[in-house]
Amino acid sequence: MNRIVLAVGSALLMAACATPQASVPAGPEIALTIDDLPVHGPIPEGQTPMSVASGVIAALNKAHVPAYGFVNAHWIVDQPGTLDVLKAWKSAGLGLGSHTWSHRHLSEMTAEEFDQELARDEPVLQQLSGNADWRWFRYPFLDEGENAKKRADARKVLARRGYKIAAVTMDFSDWAWTAPYARCSARNDAASIARLEGMYLAAAREAIGWSRGLSQKLYGRDIPYVVLLHDSAFEARMLPKLIELYRSSGFRLVSLPDAERDPYYADQVRPDLPAEPEGLDDKAAARGIPIPAIVDYSAALDAICSGVATSTSP
């Protein structure tokens, strides 16, 4: 009898321990994507495209975070040494996708020119990626065309070439910190750099609430978010803090392909499908949902450490 009670008790205890773990919600997901490989400038004096990329790669690997980087391959012709940046990225087990050959606005190109921009980028991606999935595409400037026809024509090109679109569903214009950081670094202005860090994290935190709020209003849930970042020296400096911010906010960091398996991204992974309104904001506007205001840091960023010349070139 005691043996039976003990056996039943043990089974119940095991079930009690297992059940809460199985029922705990996984939490929202977020995927990190990095634009403008192998060069995004201006670069602070004393740094190079490789040192910048090495910092980004180290932060991602230390935190065990997957990421896709989006390539403008013209750089490896203009500055051949930057090919080593892409090799380092791939050696670290990170994904690569297309950002077009020269980062031109789609609205300034014909569909035929857009096709050529993709075609010129592809040999580098094929060479570096091997069997990995490199057919992910990010629109430069997030410019999907000046009208519905251009957008549809571009999507036909992408579908014919087998691309999936790396959508952006969380963005805080991190690129706007690149030049101010280079200026403040040239001055060795630690106080101003600390101000930049504070504004960056405040903007990232606000973007979390903005995107999650619209997702809840649109779908009553968190979609998996795809955040847009850039390959900059300031990004390398801030990535550990940014990743910690996402994790402390309850996010699980996942890969871009994992995030875009969600039905929200159906027209992005299948550009042959009819296009939905762009992004969470346009989808909300189409349904008459008010779009929350967000803090504009541009004036403060333009003013900080102003008057210091910087250069994009390494």
MOPE-V123587 format. One line per field, one symbol per residue. phi: phi as a letter, one per 40 degrees, with the letter a starting at -180 (. if undefined). A space follows every 50 residues. Layout:
phi=???
//
This chain:
phi=.cccdcccccccccccccccccccccgcbabcbbcgccbbbcbddgbbdc cccccccccccccfbcabbbbbcdccccbdccdcccccdcccgccbacbg cbgccccbbcccccdcccccccdccccccgcccbcbbbcdgfcchcaccc cccccccccccgcbcccbbaabfddccccdcccccccfcccccccccccd cccccccdccccccccccbgaccccbbcbbcbcccdccddcccccccccg cccbcddcccccddcdcccbcccdccdcgcccccccbgcccccbcbcccc ccccfcgbcbbccc
//
